[in-house]
Protein backbone atom coordinates (compact mmCIF):
# COMPACT_ATOMS: atom_id res chain seq x y z
CA UNK A 1 0.00 0.00 0.00
CA UNK A 2 1.07 3.58 -0.52
CA UNK A 3 0.70 4.30 3.18
CA UNK A 4 3.04 1.42 4.14
CA UNK A 5 5.61 2.59 1.58
CA UNK A 6 5.45 6.16 2.89
CA UNK A 7 5.78 5.07 6.52
CA UNK A 8 8.70 2.78 5.67
CA UNK A 9 10.43 5.62 3.81
CA UNK A 10 9.86 7.92 6.81
CA UNK A 11 11.44 5.36 9.12
CA UNK A 12 14.42 4.67 6.87
CA UNK A 13 15.54 7.27 4.33
CA UNK A 14 13.81 10.29 5.84
CA UNK A 15 14.69 9.15 9.35
CA UNK A 16 18.39 8.92 8.48
CA UNK A 17 18.28 12.28 6.72
CA UNK A 18 16.61 13.92 9.72
CA UNK A 19 19.51 12.99 12.00
CA UNK A 20 22.24 13.50 9.42
CA UNK A 21 23.12 9.80 9.26
CA UNK A 22 24.75 8.51 6.06
CA UNK A 23 22.25 5.67 5.81
CA UNK A 24 18.64 5.03 4.87
CA UNK A 25 19.36 3.04 1.73
CA UNK A 26 21.74 0.32 0.58
CA UNK A 27 24.02 2.26 -1.75
CA UNK A 28 27.73 3.05 -2.18
CA UNK A 29 28.89 5.58 0.38
CA UNK A 30 25.98 4.83 2.73
CA UNK A 31 26.20 2.93 6.01
CA UNK A 32 24.85 -0.58 5.59
CA UNK A 33 21.93 -0.36 8.01
CA UNK A 34 19.37 -3.09 7.38
CA UNK A 35 17.39 -5.91 8.94
CA UNK A 36 16.29 -9.33 7.76
CA UNK A 37 12.90 -10.92 8.28
CA UNK A 38 11.91 -14.57 8.66
CA UNK A 39 9.29 -14.85 5.92
CA UNK A 40 7.89 -17.96 7.63
CA UNK A 41 6.95 -16.00 10.75
CA UNK A 42 3.15 -16.02 11.22
CA UNK A 43 3.06 -12.22 11.20
CA UNK A 44 4.12 -12.12 7.52
CA UNK A 45 3.70 -15.73 6.32
CA UNK A 46 1.87 -15.90 3.03
CA UNK A 47 2.56 -12.29 2.09
CA UNK A 48 3.53 -11.91 -1.54
CA UNK A 49 5.53 -9.17 -3.23
CA UNK A 50 2.55 -6.80 -3.28
CA UNK A 51 1.58 -7.10 0.37
CA UNK A 52 4.90 -7.90 2.06
CA UNK A 53 5.79 -4.28 2.83
CA UNK A 54 2.38 -3.55 4.41
CA UNK A 55 2.74 -6.76 6.45
CA UNK A 56 6.21 -5.68 7.62
CA UNK A 57 5.09 -2.14 8.47
CA UNK A 58 1.79 -2.97 10.15
CA UNK A 59 2.02 -6.48 11.58
CA UNK A 60 5.63 -7.68 11.80
CA UNK A 61 6.40 -9.15 15.21
CA UNK A 62 9.70 -8.77 17.01
CA UNK A 63 10.27 -12.53 16.67
CA UNK A 64 10.26 -12.21 12.87
CA UNK A 65 13.35 -9.99 12.90
CA UNK A 66 16.36 -12.27 12.48
CA UNK A 67 19.33 -9.94 11.89
CA UNK A 68 19.91 -6.24 12.36
CA UNK A 69 23.00 -4.52 11.00
CA UNK A 70 24.11 -0.98 11.72
CA UNK A 71 27.05 0.37 9.77
CA UNK A 72 27.52 -3.13 8.34
CA UNK A 73 28.06 -4.49 11.87
CA UNK A 74 25.73 -7.08 13.36
CA UNK A 75 23.57 -5.83 16.24
CA UNK A 76 21.12 -8.75 16.33
CA UNK A 77 22.03 -12.19 15.02
CA UNK A 78 19.67 -15.14 14.76
CA UNK A 79 17.03 -13.09 16.54
CA UNK A 80 19.19 -12.30 19.58
CA UNK A 81 21.13 -9.25 20.70
CA UNK A 82 24.61 -10.29 21.95
CA UNK A 83 23.92 -8.74 25.35
CA UNK A 84 20.33 -10.01 25.59
CA UNK A 85 20.91 -12.27 28.59
CA UNK A 86 22.65 -9.49 30.53
CA UNK A 87 20.00 -6.93 29.56
CA UNK A 88 17.14 -9.20 30.62
CA UNK A 89 18.90 -10.08 33.86
CA UNK A 90 19.49 -6.41 34.72
CA UNK A 91 15.91 -5.55 33.77
CA UNK A 92 14.56 -8.34 35.99
CA UNK A 93 16.71 -7.13 38.90
CA UNK A 94 15.41 -3.60 38.40
CA UNK A 95 11.83 -4.86 38.31
CA UNK A 96 12.36 -6.75 41.58
CA UNK A 97 13.86 -3.61 43.12
CA UNK A 98 10.99 -1.41 41.92
CA UNK A 99 8.22 -3.79 42.89
CA UNK A 100 9.79 -5.13 46.08
CA UNK A 101 8.78 -8.58 47.16
CA UNK A 102 5.53 -8.67 45.13
CA UNK A 103 5.34 -11.56 42.73
CA UNK A 104 4.53 -11.10 39.09
CA UNK A 105 0.92 -10.51 38.23
CA UNK A 106 -0.01 -8.90 41.54
PyMOL commands that set and color helices and strands:
alter all, ss='L'
color gray80, all
select helices_A, chain A and resi 2-11+13-18+52-59+62-64+84-99
alter helices_A, ss='H'
color red, helices_A
select strands_A, chain A and resi 34-37+65-70+73-77+80-81
alter strands_A, ss='S'
color yellow, strands_A
deselect
rebuild
show_as cartoon
